[in-house]
Amino acid sequence: MKATCRALVLADYADARALYQTLSTGHSLPSYDAGIGGFEALLAHPGTWVIGAELDTRIVAMATLHVLPNMTYRMRPYALVENVATLQSHQGKGFGRQIMAAVAQKAWAEGAFKIMLLTNRARGATAFYEKQGYVVGEKDGMILRRV
């Protein structure tokens, strides 16, 4: 199956929220009403796109792409990918690959020299990203969370 990949808009929030719920643990997802405002702010942020795979008018997969300014590599920006999700009912059908290809295409079009992402080891997605060309072990990813 082939989906249409496109930048999401505010009207896609309900579908996006369903995808965010697949990533959310506990209470990390805001209420629906608060989430609309957050989604609107995310979409309006310069250099940020939420790219979705649309199938029969429903967003079945998505990823957030941030393209950030940089002072090295001839001041070419770098990209960060977050919140990659596919509805469980649509996993294993190629939608994740389509999203990651669309994300890379957009990052390269914006002049990025690299794309970075972190993935949760517990979800076992590392092999998926390696198949898309991402390299494990070149750098160490670290997280500092505010308590």
PyMOL CGO cylinders between C-alpha atoms (Angstrom):
from pymol import cmd
from pymol.cgo import CYLINDER

trace = [
    CYLINDER, 0.00, 0.00, 0.00, 1.19, 3.48, -0.80, 0.3, 1, 1, 1, 1, 1, 1,
    CYLINDER, 1.19, 3.48, -0.80, 0.13, 6.46, 1.27, 0.3, 1, 1, 1, 1, 1, 1,
    CYLINDER, 0.13, 6.46, 1.27, 0.43, 10.13, 0.43, 0.3, 1, 1, 1, 1, 1, 1,
    CYLINDER, 0.43, 10.13, 0.43, 3.03, 11.81, 2.63, 0.3, 1, 1, 1, 1, 1, 1,
    CYLINDER, 3.03, 11.81, 2.63, 2.42, 15.46, 3.44, 0.3, 1, 1, 1, 1, 1, 1,
    CYLINDER, 2.42, 15.46, 3.44, 2.92, 18.10, 6.10, 0.3, 1, 1, 1, 1, 1, 1,
    CYLINDER, 2.92, 18.10, 6.10, 0.13, 17.94, 8.63, 0.3, 1, 1, 1, 1, 1, 1,
    CYLINDER, 0.13, 17.94, 8.63, -2.14, 20.89, 9.39, 0.3, 1, 1, 1, 1, 1, 1,
    CYLINDER, -2.14, 20.89, 9.39, -4.19, 21.75, 12.47, 0.3, 1, 1, 1, 1, 1, 1,
    CYLINDER, -4.19, 21.75, 12.47, -7.24, 19.94, 11.04, 0.3, 1, 1, 1, 1, 1, 1,
    CYLINDER, -7.24, 19.94, 11.04, -5.21, 16.69, 11.30, 0.3, 1, 1, 1, 1, 1, 1,
    CYLINDER, -5.21, 16.69, 11.30, -4.95, 16.96, 15.08, 0.3, 1, 1, 1, 1, 1, 1,
    CYLINDER, -4.95, 16.96, 15.08, -7.39, 14.14, 15.94, 0.3, 1, 1, 1, 1, 1, 1,
    CYLINDER, -7.39, 14.14, 15.94, -5.44, 11.66, 13.79, 0.3, 1, 1, 1, 1, 1, 1,
    CYLINDER, -5.44, 11.66, 13.79, -2.11, 12.97, 15.10, 0.3, 1, 1, 1, 1, 1, 1,
    CYLINDER, -2.11, 12.97, 15.10, -3.33, 12.60, 18.67, 0.3, 1, 1, 1, 1, 1, 1,
    CYLINDER, -3.33, 12.60, 18.67, -4.19, 8.95, 18.06, 0.3, 1, 1, 1, 1, 1, 1,
    CYLINDER, -4.19, 8.95, 18.06, -0.59, 8.47, 16.90, 0.3, 1, 1, 1, 1, 1, 1,
    CYLINDER, -0.59, 8.47, 16.90, 0.85, 10.38, 19.87, 0.3, 1, 1, 1, 1, 1, 1,
    CYLINDER, 0.85, 10.38, 19.87, -1.15, 8.03, 22.12, 0.3, 1, 1, 1, 1, 1, 1,
    CYLINDER, -1.15, 8.03, 22.12, 0.82, 5.08, 20.71, 0.3, 1, 1, 1, 1, 1, 1,
    CYLINDER, 0.82, 5.08, 20.71, 3.99, 6.76, 22.02, 0.3, 1, 1, 1, 1, 1, 1,
    CYLINDER, 3.99, 6.76, 22.02, 2.63, 8.08, 25.31, 0.3, 1, 1, 1, 1, 1, 1,
    CYLINDER, 2.63, 8.08, 25.31, 3.21, 6.41, 28.62, 0.3, 1, 1, 1, 1, 1, 1,
    CYLINDER, 3.21, 6.41, 28.62, 1.30, 7.45, 31.69, 0.3, 1, 1, 1, 1, 1, 1,
    CYLINDER, 1.30, 7.45, 31.69, 0.24, 11.07, 31.66, 0.3, 1, 1, 1, 1, 1, 1,
    CYLINDER, 0.24, 11.07, 31.66, 2.74, 12.45, 29.15, 0.3, 1, 1, 1, 1, 1, 1,
    CYLINDER, 2.74, 12.45, 29.15, 0.02, 13.44, 26.68, 0.3, 1, 1, 1, 1, 1, 1,
    CYLINDER, 0.02, 13.44, 26.68, -1.94, 16.65, 27.43, 0.3, 1, 1, 1, 1, 1, 1,
    CYLINDER, -1.94, 16.65, 27.43, -5.72, 16.82, 27.43, 0.3, 1, 1, 1, 1, 1, 1,
    CYLINDER, -5.72, 16.82, 27.43, -7.33, 17.01, 24.00, 0.3, 1, 1, 1, 1, 1, 1,
    CYLINDER, -7.33, 17.01, 24.00, -8.08, 20.74, 24.28, 0.3, 1, 1, 1, 1, 1, 1,
    CYLINDER, -8.08, 20.74, 24.28, -4.62, 21.66, 25.59, 0.3, 1, 1, 1, 1, 1, 1,
    CYLINDER, -4.62, 21.66, 25.59, -3.09, 19.45, 22.93, 0.3, 1, 1, 1, 1, 1, 1,
    CYLINDER, -3.09, 19.45, 22.93, -4.72, 21.40, 20.11, 0.3, 1, 1, 1, 1, 1, 1,
    CYLINDER, -4.72, 21.40, 20.11, -2.89, 24.54, 21.20, 0.3, 1, 1, 1, 1, 1, 1,
    CYLINDER, -2.89, 24.54, 21.20, 0.38, 22.65, 21.54, 0.3, 1, 1, 1, 1, 1, 1,
    CYLINDER, 0.38, 22.65, 21.54, -0.02, 21.08, 18.11, 0.3, 1, 1, 1, 1, 1, 1,
    CYLINDER, -0.02, 21.08, 18.11, -0.76, 24.50, 16.61, 0.3, 1, 1, 1, 1, 1, 1,
    CYLINDER, -0.76, 24.50, 16.61, 2.42, 25.91, 18.22, 0.3, 1, 1, 1, 1, 1, 1,
    CYLINDER, 2.42, 25.91, 18.22, 4.45, 22.95, 16.97, 0.3, 1, 1, 1, 1, 1, 1,
    CYLINDER, 4.45, 22.95, 16.97, 3.21, 23.40, 13.41, 0.3, 1, 1, 1, 1, 1, 1,
    CYLINDER, 3.21, 23.40, 13.41, 3.97, 27.14, 13.54, 0.3, 1, 1, 1, 1, 1, 1,
    CYLINDER, 3.97, 27.14, 13.54, 7.53, 26.67, 14.83, 0.3, 1, 1, 1, 1, 1, 1,
    CYLINDER, 7.53, 26.67, 14.83, 10.08, 27.76, 12.19, 0.3, 1, 1, 1, 1, 1, 1,
    CYLINDER, 10.08, 27.76, 12.19, 11.96, 24.82, 10.72, 0.3, 1, 1, 1, 1, 1, 1,
    CYLINDER, 11.96, 24.82, 10.72, 9.51, 22.23, 12.06, 0.3, 1, 1, 1, 1, 1, 1,
    CYLINDER, 9.51, 22.23, 12.06, 7.17, 19.95, 10.14, 0.3, 1, 1, 1, 1, 1, 1,
    CYLINDER, 7.17, 19.95, 10.14, 4.97, 17.07, 11.24, 0.3, 1, 1, 1, 1, 1, 1,
    CYLINDER, 4.97, 17.07, 11.24, 4.89, 14.79, 8.23, 0.3, 1, 1, 1, 1, 1, 1,
    CYLINDER, 4.89, 14.79, 8.23, 2.08, 12.28, 7.98, 0.3, 1, 1, 1, 1, 1, 1,
    CYLINDER, 2.08, 12.28, 7.98, 1.22, 9.33, 5.78, 0.3, 1, 1, 1, 1, 1, 1,
    CYLINDER, 1.22, 9.33, 5.78, -2.38, 9.67, 4.66, 0.3, 1, 1, 1, 1, 1, 1,
    CYLINDER, -2.38, 9.67, 4.66, -4.35, 6.63, 3.55, 0.3, 1, 1, 1, 1, 1, 1,
    CYLINDER, -4.35, 6.63, 3.55, -8.03, 6.98, 2.66, 0.3, 1, 1, 1, 1, 1, 1,
    CYLINDER, -8.03, 6.98, 2.66, -8.28, 10.39, 4.41, 0.3, 1, 1, 1, 1, 1, 1,
    CYLINDER, -8.28, 10.39, 4.41, -6.73, 9.05, 7.64, 0.3, 1, 1, 1, 1, 1, 1,
    CYLINDER, -6.73, 9.05, 7.64, -3.23, 9.78, 8.94, 0.3, 1, 1, 1, 1, 1, 1,
    CYLINDER, -3.23, 9.78, 8.94, -1.81, 6.33, 9.73, 0.3, 1, 1, 1, 1, 1, 1,
    CYLINDER, -1.81, 6.33, 9.73, 1.82, 7.26, 10.45, 0.3, 1, 1, 1, 1, 1, 1,
    CYLINDER, 1.82, 7.26, 10.45, 3.80, 10.39, 11.22, 0.3, 1, 1, 1, 1, 1, 1,
    CYLINDER, 3.80, 10.39, 11.22, 7.09, 11.88, 12.35, 0.3, 1, 1, 1, 1, 1, 1,
    CYLINDER, 7.09, 11.88, 12.35, 8.18, 15.31, 13.51, 0.3, 1, 1, 1, 1, 1, 1,
    CYLINDER, 8.18, 15.31, 13.51, 11.13, 16.91, 11.72, 0.3, 1, 1, 1, 1, 1, 1,
    CYLINDER, 11.13, 16.91, 11.72, 13.08, 19.82, 13.18, 0.3, 1, 1, 1, 1, 1, 1,
    CYLINDER, 13.08, 19.82, 13.18, 15.69, 21.47, 10.93, 0.3, 1, 1, 1, 1, 1, 1,
    CYLINDER, 15.69, 21.47, 10.93, 18.00, 23.54, 13.09, 0.3, 1, 1, 1, 1, 1, 1,
    CYLINDER, 18.00, 23.54, 13.09, 20.59, 26.23, 12.31, 0.3, 1, 1, 1, 1, 1, 1,
    CYLINDER, 20.59, 26.23, 12.31, 24.22, 25.26, 12.78, 0.3, 1, 1, 1, 1, 1, 1,
    CYLINDER, 24.22, 25.26, 12.78, 27.62, 26.95, 12.92, 0.3, 1, 1, 1, 1, 1, 1,
    CYLINDER, 27.62, 26.95, 12.92, 29.75, 24.02, 11.69, 0.3, 1, 1, 1, 1, 1, 1,
    CYLINDER, 29.75, 24.02, 11.69, 29.71, 22.08, 8.41, 0.3, 1, 1, 1, 1, 1, 1,
    CYLINDER, 29.71, 22.08, 8.41, 29.70, 25.35, 6.46, 0.3, 1, 1, 1, 1, 1, 1,
    CYLINDER, 29.70, 25.35, 6.46, 26.70, 26.48, 8.52, 0.3, 1, 1, 1, 1, 1, 1,
    CYLINDER, 26.70, 26.48, 8.52, 24.49, 23.82, 6.99, 0.3, 1, 1, 1, 1, 1, 1,
    CYLINDER, 24.49, 23.82, 6.99, 21.60, 22.91, 9.30, 0.3, 1, 1, 1, 1, 1, 1,
    CYLINDER, 21.60, 22.91, 9.30, 21.12, 19.55, 10.92, 0.3, 1, 1, 1, 1, 1, 1,
    CYLINDER, 21.12, 19.55, 10.92, 17.84, 17.72, 11.40, 0.3, 1, 1, 1, 1, 1, 1,
    CYLINDER, 17.84, 17.72, 11.40, 16.29, 16.02, 14.39, 0.3, 1, 1, 1, 1, 1, 1,
    CYLINDER, 16.29, 16.02, 14.39, 13.46, 13.49, 14.07, 0.3, 1, 1, 1, 1, 1, 1,
    CYLINDER, 13.46, 13.49, 14.07, 11.07, 12.84, 16.94, 0.3, 1, 1, 1, 1, 1, 1,
    CYLINDER, 11.07, 12.84, 16.94, 7.74, 11.14, 17.62, 0.3, 1, 1, 1, 1, 1, 1,
    CYLINDER, 7.74, 11.14, 17.62, 7.83, 8.59, 14.83, 0.3, 1, 1, 1, 1, 1, 1,
    CYLINDER, 7.83, 8.59, 14.83, 4.63, 6.57, 15.07, 0.3, 1, 1, 1, 1, 1, 1,
    CYLINDER, 4.63, 6.57, 15.07, 2.47, 4.22, 13.03, 0.3, 1, 1, 1, 1, 1, 1,
    CYLINDER, 2.47, 4.22, 13.03, -0.95, 3.01, 14.08, 0.3, 1, 1, 1, 1, 1, 1,
    CYLINDER, -0.95, 3.01, 14.08, -0.64, -0.55, 15.34, 0.3, 1, 1, 1, 1, 1, 1,
    CYLINDER, -0.64, -0.55, 15.34, -3.21, -1.72, 12.78, 0.3, 1, 1, 1, 1, 1, 1,
    CYLINDER, -3.21, -1.72, 12.78, -1.01, -0.35, 9.98, 0.3, 1, 1, 1, 1, 1, 1,
    CYLINDER, -1.01, -0.35, 9.98, 2.41, -1.52, 11.15, 0.3, 1, 1, 1, 1, 1, 1,
    CYLINDER, 2.41, -1.52, 11.15, 4.44, -3.79, 8.90, 0.3, 1, 1, 1, 1, 1, 1,
    CYLINDER, 4.44, -3.79, 8.90, 2.82, -2.39, 5.75, 0.3, 1, 1, 1, 1, 1, 1,
    CYLINDER, 2.82, -2.39, 5.75, 5.54, 0.08, 4.72, 0.3, 1, 1, 1, 1, 1, 1,
    CYLINDER, 5.54, 0.08, 4.72, 4.05, 3.29, 6.11, 0.3, 1, 1, 1, 1, 1, 1,
    CYLINDER, 4.05, 3.29, 6.11, 6.95, 3.84, 8.52, 0.3, 1, 1, 1, 1, 1, 1,
    CYLINDER, 6.95, 3.84, 8.52, 9.42, 3.50, 5.64, 0.3, 1, 1, 1, 1, 1, 1,
    CYLINDER, 9.42, 3.50, 5.64, 7.39, 5.98, 3.60, 0.3, 1, 1, 1, 1, 1, 1,
    CYLINDER, 7.39, 5.98, 3.60, 7.40, 8.50, 6.47, 0.3, 1, 1, 1, 1, 1, 1,
    CYLINDER, 7.40, 8.50, 6.47, 11.14, 8.14, 7.05, 0.3, 1, 1, 1, 1, 1, 1,
    CYLINDER, 11.14, 8.14, 7.05, 11.81, 8.59, 3.32, 0.3, 1, 1, 1, 1, 1, 1,
    CYLINDER, 11.81, 8.59, 3.32, 9.62, 11.72, 3.27, 0.3, 1, 1, 1, 1, 1, 1,
    CYLINDER, 9.62, 11.72, 3.27, 11.40, 13.07, 6.36, 0.3, 1, 1, 1, 1, 1, 1,
    CYLINDER, 11.40, 13.07, 6.36, 14.81, 12.53, 4.75, 0.3, 1, 1, 1, 1, 1, 1,
    CYLINDER, 14.81, 12.53, 4.75, 13.67, 14.12, 1.50, 0.3, 1, 1, 1, 1, 1, 1,
    CYLINDER, 13.67, 14.12, 1.50, 12.45, 17.23, 3.36, 0.3, 1, 1, 1, 1, 1, 1,
    CYLINDER, 12.45, 17.23, 3.36, 15.62, 17.44, 5.51, 0.3, 1, 1, 1, 1, 1, 1,
    CYLINDER, 15.62, 17.44, 5.51, 17.87, 17.21, 2.44, 0.3, 1, 1, 1, 1, 1, 1,
    CYLINDER, 17.87, 17.21, 2.44, 15.72, 19.78, 0.60, 0.3, 1, 1, 1, 1, 1, 1,
    CYLINDER, 15.72, 19.78, 0.60, 16.22, 22.14, 3.56, 0.3, 1, 1, 1, 1, 1, 1,
    CYLINDER, 16.22, 22.14, 3.56, 20.00, 21.71, 3.23, 0.3, 1, 1, 1, 1, 1, 1,
    CYLINDER, 20.00, 21.71, 3.23, 20.58, 19.53, 6.30, 0.3, 1, 1, 1, 1, 1, 1,
    CYLINDER, 20.58, 19.53, 6.30, 23.90, 17.72, 6.37, 0.3, 1, 1, 1, 1, 1, 1,
    CYLINDER, 23.90, 17.72, 6.37, 22.69, 15.01, 8.77, 0.3, 1, 1, 1, 1, 1, 1,
    CYLINDER, 22.69, 15.01, 8.77, 19.57, 13.63, 10.41, 0.3, 1, 1, 1, 1, 1, 1,
    CYLINDER, 19.57, 13.63, 10.41, 19.60, 12.47, 14.01, 0.3, 1, 1, 1, 1, 1, 1,
    CYLINDER, 19.60, 12.47, 14.01, 17.08, 10.55, 16.06, 0.3, 1, 1, 1, 1, 1, 1,
    CYLINDER, 17.08, 10.55, 16.06, 16.81, 8.74, 19.34, 0.3, 1, 1, 1, 1, 1, 1,
    CYLINDER, 16.81, 8.74, 19.34, 14.73, 5.62, 19.70, 0.3, 1, 1, 1, 1, 1, 1,
    CYLINDER, 14.73, 5.62, 19.70, 13.49, 3.87, 22.79, 0.3, 1, 1, 1, 1, 1, 1,
    CYLINDER, 13.49, 3.87, 22.79, 15.42, 0.61, 23.20, 0.3, 1, 1, 1, 1, 1, 1,
    CYLINDER, 15.42, 0.61, 23.20, 12.42, -1.00, 24.89, 0.3, 1, 1, 1, 1, 1, 1,
    CYLINDER, 12.42, -1.00, 24.89, 10.36, -0.60, 21.71, 0.3, 1, 1, 1, 1, 1, 1,
    CYLINDER, 10.36, -0.60, 21.71, 12.89, -2.55, 19.64, 0.3, 1, 1, 1, 1, 1, 1,
    CYLINDER, 12.89, -2.55, 19.64, 12.85, -0.16, 16.67, 0.3, 1, 1, 1, 1, 1, 1,
    CYLINDER, 12.85, -0.16, 16.67, 16.63, 0.07, 16.16, 0.3, 1, 1, 1, 1, 1, 1,
    CYLINDER, 16.63, 0.07, 16.16, 16.65, -2.53, 13.36, 0.3, 1, 1, 1, 1, 1, 1,
    CYLINDER, 16.65, -2.53, 13.36, 13.89, -0.61, 11.56, 0.3, 1, 1, 1, 1, 1, 1,
    CYLINDER, 13.89, -0.61, 11.56, 15.98, 2.57, 11.53, 0.3, 1, 1, 1, 1, 1, 1,
    CYLINDER, 15.98, 2.57, 11.53, 19.13, 0.72, 10.50, 0.3, 1, 1, 1, 1, 1, 1,
    CYLINDER, 19.13, 0.72, 10.50, 17.24, -0.60, 7.45, 0.3, 1, 1, 1, 1, 1, 1,
    CYLINDER, 17.24, -0.60, 7.45, 16.53, 3.05, 6.58, 0.3, 1, 1, 1, 1, 1, 1,
    CYLINDER, 16.53, 3.05, 6.58, 20.27, 3.82, 6.63, 0.3, 1, 1, 1, 1, 1, 1,
    CYLINDER, 20.27, 3.82, 6.63, 20.66, 5.17, 10.17, 0.3, 1, 1, 1, 1, 1, 1,
    CYLINDER, 20.66, 5.17, 10.17, 23.91, 4.16, 11.89, 0.3, 1, 1, 1, 1, 1, 1,
    CYLINDER, 23.91, 4.16, 11.89, 24.09, 2.93, 15.48, 0.3, 1, 1, 1, 1, 1, 1,
    CYLINDER, 24.09, 2.93, 15.48, 27.24, 3.62, 17.47, 0.3, 1, 1, 1, 1, 1, 1,
    CYLINDER, 27.24, 3.62, 17.47, 28.70, 6.51, 15.47, 0.3, 1, 1, 1, 1, 1, 1,
    CYLINDER, 28.70, 6.51, 15.47, 27.84, 8.86, 18.34, 0.3, 1, 1, 1, 1, 1, 1,
    CYLINDER, 27.84, 8.86, 18.34, 26.32, 8.35, 21.76, 0.3, 1, 1, 1, 1, 1, 1,
    CYLINDER, 26.32, 8.35, 21.76, 22.85, 9.68, 22.41, 0.3, 1, 1, 1, 1, 1, 1,
    CYLINDER, 22.85, 9.68, 22.41, 22.23, 10.98, 25.91, 0.3, 1, 1, 1, 1, 1, 1,
    CYLINDER, 22.23, 10.98, 25.91, 19.23, 12.47, 27.65, 0.3, 1, 1, 1, 1, 1, 1,
    CYLINDER, 19.23, 12.47, 27.65, 19.00, 14.82, 30.61, 0.3, 1, 1, 1, 1, 1, 1,
    CYLINDER, 19.00, 14.82, 30.61, 15.47, 15.07, 31.97, 0.3, 1, 1, 1, 1, 1, 1,
    CYLINDER, 15.47, 15.07, 31.97, 14.27, 17.74, 34.32, 0.3, 1, 1, 1, 1, 1, 1,
    CYLINDER, 14.27, 17.74, 34.32, 13.06, 16.25, 37.59, 0.3, 1, 1, 1, 1, 1, 1,
]
cmd.load_cgo(trace, "trace")
